[in-house]
Amino acid sequence: MPIPVTLKQALILIFCILLISLCQAQDHVIPLYPHGIPNSKKTPPDYIEQADSAGLISNVSVPTMQAYFPEKGKANGTAVIIFAGGGYFVLAPKKCVELAKAFNALGVAAFVVKYRLPSEKIMKDKTIGPLQDAQTAIKMVRKRAGEWHIDPLKIGMMGLSAGGHLVSTAGTQIDRVVIENSENISLRPNFMVLLYPVIIYDPFVSRTRENLIGKKPSRKALNLYSTDRHVSAKTPPTYLIHAADDDVIPVKNSLSFFDAMLKSGVPVELHVLQSGGHGFGISDPESKNNWFPSCQNWMQKNGFL
């Protein structure tokens, strides 16, 4: 017996909805530059993006943003854009994905950025490549805020280690625009969350510094990329977390940024863990540190949750 037209239509509609839902679940990867990557050279044939067995990503030439949205009905309008660490030579996104899902549980939309790593092989000016991607990411999220049910005044940035350096650069140098922004969209994050960030470029010497500005940087470059020196009244409220026993990026980096924030009168909160080392995620199984609830409380205190 032929199926009534109305039932046929209903079945087709259900199939389409399921198909769309499946596609959305699998395809939240958003290219940062769908119409051409700025500051780029032709990518050499041997410069191939790859991930090792630990999930560390290298040779990023096409930056993207992975979106994680909270369950329908749970979203509160806040968003956080997350940048992995890796010394500006690899990306370690695993902990970022864990954080994105934790933010989703709070009703916060999260975006994990796979940004370009500074390289003269693919960039005309490697010192601004990562910052271009950070500024483009916040520009895109703010521009599409309505589409994604996000409050454009509640968009934060989170950075881990070298990603913390990138985020603190974006948050302290908001007038230094290194992308096309004829629409004059605000590139200032409304808040920052920095995990064991690289802050001091002078006199502290790190692999992160060398990868971004070279082995023999000028005094001007050292000053430009020591982000504590650029904190001002315009700098967004910031939450910092660092372990006292971090032997990769010493805690003095966060202490210096915290001190600069106090002097500028900007809301700031710093948590120094007795132990935890470098590179911990949402919790540290060895030291049993679980700092995320304090971050949640800080966000609530400042009106972001």
VEXDREN-2710 file (C-alpha; in Angstrom, 1 decimal):
% VEXDREN-2710
k/r/px/py/pz
1/MET/0.0/0.0/0.0
2/PRO/1.5/3.4/-0.9
3/ILE/2.6/5.5/2.0
4/PRO/0.5/8.7/2.4
5/VAL/2.3/11.8/1.2
6/THR/2.2/13.4/4.6
7/LEU/3.9/10.4/6.2
8/LYS/6.5/10.4/3.4
9/GLN/7.2/14.0/4.1
10/ALA/7.5/13.3/7.8
11/LEU/10.0/10.5/7.2
12/ILE/12.0/12.7/4.9
13/LEU/12.0/15.5/7.4
14/ILE/13.1/13.2/10.2
15/PHE/15.9/11.7/8.0
16/CYS/17.1/15.2/7.1
17/ILE/17.1/16.3/10.8
18/LEU/19.1/13.2/11.8
19/LEU/21.6/13.8/8.9
20/ILE/22.1/17.4/9.8
21/SER/22.6/16.5/13.5
22/LEU/25.2/13.9/12.5
23/CYS/27.0/16.4/10.3
24/GLN/27.0/19.0/13.0
25/ALA/28.3/16.6/15.6
26/GLN/31.2/15.6/13.3
27/ASP/32.0/18.9/11.7
28/HIS/32.7/21.7/14.1
29/VAL/36.1/22.4/12.6
30/ILE/36.1/26.0/11.4
31/PRO/38.9/27.4/9.1
32/LEU/40.2/30.7/10.4
33/TYR/41.0/31.9/6.9
34/PRO/38.6/30.5/4.3
35/HIS/39.7/33.1/1.7
36/GLY/43.4/33.0/2.1
37/ILE/46.0/33.0/4.9
38/PRO/47.7/36.3/5.6
39/ASN/51.4/36.7/6.1
40/SER/52.0/33.3/4.4
41/LYS/54.5/31.9/1.9
42/LYS/53.9/28.9/-0.3
43/THR/54.1/25.9/1.9
44/PRO/57.1/23.6/1.1
45/PRO/56.3/20.0/0.1
46/ASP/58.0/18.7/3.2
47/TYR/56.2/21.0/5.6
48/ILE/53.4/18.5/6.5
49/GLU/51.1/18.8/9.5
50/GLN/51.4/15.7/11.7
51/ALA/50.5/14.5/15.1
52/ASP/52.7/12.1/17.1
53/SER/51.6/9.2/19.3
54/ALA/51.2/11.6/22.2
55/GLY/48.9/13.9/20.2
56/LEU/51.4/16.7/19.8
57/ILE/50.8/18.6/16.5
58/SER/53.6/20.1/14.5
59/ASN/54.0/22.0/11.2
60/VAL/50.6/23.7/11.3
61/SER/50.2/25.8/8.1
62/VAL/46.3/25.9/7.9
63/PRO/44.9/27.2/11.2
64/THR/41.5/26.1/12.3
65/MET/39.2/26.4/15.3
66/GLN/37.4/23.4/16.8
67/ALA/34.0/24.4/18.3
68/TYR/32.5/22.8/21.4
69/PHE/29.0/24.0/22.2
70/PRO/27.1/23.3/25.4
71/GLU/23.9/21.2/25.4
72/LYS/20.8/23.0/24.1
73/GLY/19.1/24.9/26.8
74/LYS/22.3/25.1/29.0
75/ALA/24.2/27.8/27.2
76/ASN/24.6/31.0/29.2
77/GLY/26.2/33.2/26.5
78/THR/29.8/33.0/27.7
79/ALA/32.5/31.7/25.4
80/VAL/36.2/30.9/25.9
81/ILE/38.8/30.6/23.1
82/ILE/41.6/28.1/24.2
83/PHE/45.2/28.1/23.0
84/ALA/47.4/25.1/23.6
85/GLY/51.0/25.2/24.8
86/GLY/54.0/23.6/23.2
87/GLY/56.8/26.1/23.2
88/TYR/55.8/27.6/19.8
89/PHE/57.1/24.5/18.1
90/VAL/54.3/22.0/18.7
91/LEU/50.8/22.1/20.0
92/ALA/49.5/20.0/22.8
93/PRO/45.7/20.1/22.4
94/LYS/44.6/17.2/24.6
95/LYS/44.3/19.2/27.8
96/CYS/42.5/21.9/25.9
97/VAL/39.8/19.5/24.7
98/GLU/39.3/18.4/28.3
99/LEU/38.9/22.0/29.4
100/ALA/36.5/22.8/26.5
101/LYS/34.2/20.0/27.7
102/ALA/34.5/21.2/31.3
103/PHE/33.4/24.6/30.2
104/ASN/30.5/23.1/28.2
105/ALA/29.3/21.6/31.5
106/LEU/29.1/25.1/32.8
107/GLY/27.1/26.3/29.8
108/VAL/30.1/28.0/28.2
109/ALA/30.9/27.6/24.5
110/ALA/34.5/26.7/23.9
111/PHE/36.8/27.0/20.9
112/VAL/40.2/25.2/20.7
113/VAL/42.4/27.0/18.2
114/LYS/45.0/25.1/16.1
115/TYR/47.2/28.1/15.5
116/ARG/50.2/28.4/13.2
117/LEU/53.6/27.9/14.8
118/PRO/56.2/30.5/14.0
119/SER/58.3/29.4/11.0
120/GLU/60.2/31.3/8.4
121/LYS/59.3/28.4/6.0
122/ILE/55.7/29.4/5.8
123/MET/55.5/33.0/7.1
124/LYS/56.8/36.3/5.9
125/ASP/57.1/37.5/9.5
126/LYS/57.0/34.6/12.0
127/THR/56.9/36.9/15.0
128/ILE/53.3/37.9/14.3
129/GLY/51.8/34.7/12.8
130/PRO/50.4/33.2/16.1
131/LEU/49.0/36.6/17.1
132/GLN/47.3/37.0/13.8
133/ASP/45.5/33.7/14.4
134/ALA/44.6/34.7/18.0
135/GLN/43.1/38.0/16.8
136/THR/41.3/36.3/13.9
137/ALA/39.8/33.8/16.3
138/ILE/38.3/36.3/18.6
139/LYS/37.2/38.5/15.7
140/MET/35.4/35.5/14.2
141/VAL/33.7/34.5/17.5
142/ARG/32.6/38.0/18.1
143/LYS/31.3/38.5/14.6
144/ARG/29.3/35.3/14.7
145/ALA/28.2/35.7/18.3
146/GLY/24.5/35.9/17.3
147/GLU/24.7/32.8/15.2
148/TRP/26.4/30.8/18.0
149/HIS/24.2/32.3/20.8
150/ILE/27.1/34.0/22.5
151/ASP/27.2/37.3/24.3
152/PRO/29.8/39.4/22.5
153/LEU/30.7/41.0/25.9
154/LYS/31.5/37.7/27.5
155/ILE/34.2/36.2/25.2
156/GLY/37.3/35.2/27.0
157/MET/40.7/33.7/26.1
158/MET/42.5/30.9/27.8
159/GLY/46.2/29.9/27.2
160/LEU/48.4/27.2/28.5
161/SER/52.2/27.8/28.7
162/ALA/53.2/29.2/25.4
163/GLY/49.5/29.6/24.6
164/GLY/49.4/31.7/27.8
165/HIS/52.1/33.9/26.3
166/LEU/50.0/34.3/23.1
167/VAL/46.8/35.1/25.0
168/SER/48.6/37.6/27.3
169/THR/50.0/39.2/24.2
170/ALA/46.6/39.5/22.6
171/GLY/45.1/40.8/25.9
172/THR/47.8/43.4/26.6
173/GLN/48.4/44.7/23.1
174/ILE/44.8/45.2/21.9
175/ASP/45.7/48.3/20.0
176/ARG/48.4/46.4/18.0
177/VAL/46.2/45.0/15.2
178/VAL/48.1/42.6/12.9
179/ILE/45.1/41.4/10.8
180/GLU/42.6/43.0/8.4
181/ASN/39.9/44.5/10.5
182/SER/38.0/47.0/8.4
183/GLU/34.8/46.2/10.3
184/ASN/36.5/47.5/13.5
185/ILE/35.4/44.5/15.5
186/SER/36.8/44.6/19.0
187/LEU/39.8/42.2/19.4
188/ARG/39.9/42.6/23.2
189/PRO/39.0/39.5/25.2
190/ASN/36.6/40.3/28.0
191/PHE/38.6/38.0/30.4
192/MET/41.7/35.9/30.4
193/VAL/42.6/32.6/32.0
194/LEU/46.3/31.9/32.0
195/LEU/47.8/28.5/33.0
196/TYR/51.5/28.5/33.8
197/PRO/52.0/31.2/31.2
198/VAL/55.3/32.3/29.6
199/ILE/55.4/36.1/30.4
200/ILE/59.0/37.2/30.8
201/TYR/61.2/37.3/27.7
202/ASP/63.9/39.4/29.3
203/PRO/66.1/38.3/31.0
204/PHE/64.6/34.8/31.2
205/VAL/65.6/32.7/28.2
206/SER/63.4/30.0/27.0
207/ARG/62.8/27.8/23.9
208/THR/59.5/29.6/23.5
209/ARG/61.3/33.0/23.1
210/GLU/63.8/31.6/20.6
211/ASN/61.1/30.0/18.5
212/LEU/59.1/33.2/18.2
213/ILE/61.7/36.0/18.0
214/GLY/65.0/34.2/17.3
215/LYS/68.3/33.4/19.1
216/LYS/69.5/37.0/19.2
217/PRO/66.4/39.2/19.5
218/SER/66.7/43.0/19.6
219/ARG/66.0/44.9/22.8
220/LYS/62.8/46.2/21.2
221/ALA/61.6/42.7/20.5
222/LEU/62.4/41.5/24.0
223/ASN/60.4/44.4/25.4
224/LEU/57.5/43.9/23.0
225/TYR/57.1/40.3/23.9
226/SER/57.6/40.5/27.7
227/THR/53.8/40.8/28.2
228/ASP/53.9/42.0/31.8
229/ARG/55.4/45.3/30.5
230/HIS/52.2/46.0/28.5
231/VAL/49.6/45.6/31.2
232/SER/47.4/48.7/31.4
233/ALA/43.9/49.7/32.5
234/LYS/42.7/48.2/29.2
235/THR/43.9/44.7/30.1
236/PRO/41.0/42.4/30.8
237/PRO/40.4/40.8/34.2
238/THR/42.6/37.8/34.5
239/TYR/42.8/34.5/36.4
240/LEU/46.2/32.9/36.8
241/ILE/47.2/29.4/38.0
242/HIS/50.8/28.2/38.4
243/ALA/52.7/25.6/40.4
244/ALA/55.5/26.7/42.7
245/ASP/57.6/23.8/41.6
246/ASP/57.3/24.4/37.9
247/ASP/60.8/23.9/36.6
248/VAL/60.0/24.6/33.0
249/ILE/58.3/28.0/33.2
250/PRO/59.1/29.4/36.7
251/VAL/56.2/30.8/38.8
252/LYS/57.9/34.2/38.7
253/ASN/56.2/34.6/35.2
254/SER/52.7/34.6/36.8
255/LEU/53.9/36.6/39.8
256/SER/55.3/39.3/37.5
257/PHE/52.0/39.5/35.5
258/PHE/50.0/39.5/38.7
259/ASP/52.1/42.4/40.1
260/ALA/51.6/44.4/36.8
261/MET/47.9/43.9/37.0
262/LEU/47.8/45.1/40.6
263/LYS/49.7/48.2/39.7
264/SER/47.3/48.9/36.8
265/GLY/44.2/48.4/39.0
266/VAL/42.8/45.6/36.9
267/PRO/40.9/42.7/38.6
268/VAL/43.2/39.7/38.9
269/GLU/43.3/36.5/40.9
270/LEU/46.4/34.3/41.2
271/HIS/46.5/30.7/42.6
272/VAL/50.0/29.3/43.3
273/LEU/49.9/25.5/43.9
274/GLN/52.4/24.0/46.2
275/SER/53.2/21.3/43.7
276/GLY/52.0/20.3/40.2
277/GLY/55.0/20.9/38.0
278/HIS/54.4/22.1/34.4
279/GLY/51.7/21.1/32.0
280/PHE/48.9/20.0/34.3
281/GLY/45.3/20.0/32.9
282/ILE/42.0/20.4/34.6
283/SER/43.3/18.4/37.5
284/ASP/46.7/16.9/38.5
285/PRO/46.3/13.2/39.6
286/GLU/49.7/13.2/41.4
287/SER/49.2/16.3/43.6
288/LYS/45.4/16.0/43.5
289/ASN/45.1/19.6/42.6
290/ASN/41.7/20.5/41.2
291/TRP/41.9/24.2/40.4
292/PHE/38.9/24.4/38.0
293/PRO/36.2/25.1/40.7
294/SER/38.2/28.2/41.8
295/CYS/38.3/29.4/38.2
296/GLN/34.5/28.8/38.0
297/ASN/34.0/30.9/41.2
298/TRP/36.2/33.6/39.8
299/MET/34.2/33.8/36.6
300/GLN/30.9/33.9/38.6
301/LYS/32.4/36.7/40.8
302/ASN/33.2/38.8/37.7
303/GLY/29.9/38.2/36.0
304/PHE/31.0/35.8/33.3
305/LEU/28.8/32.9/34.5
END
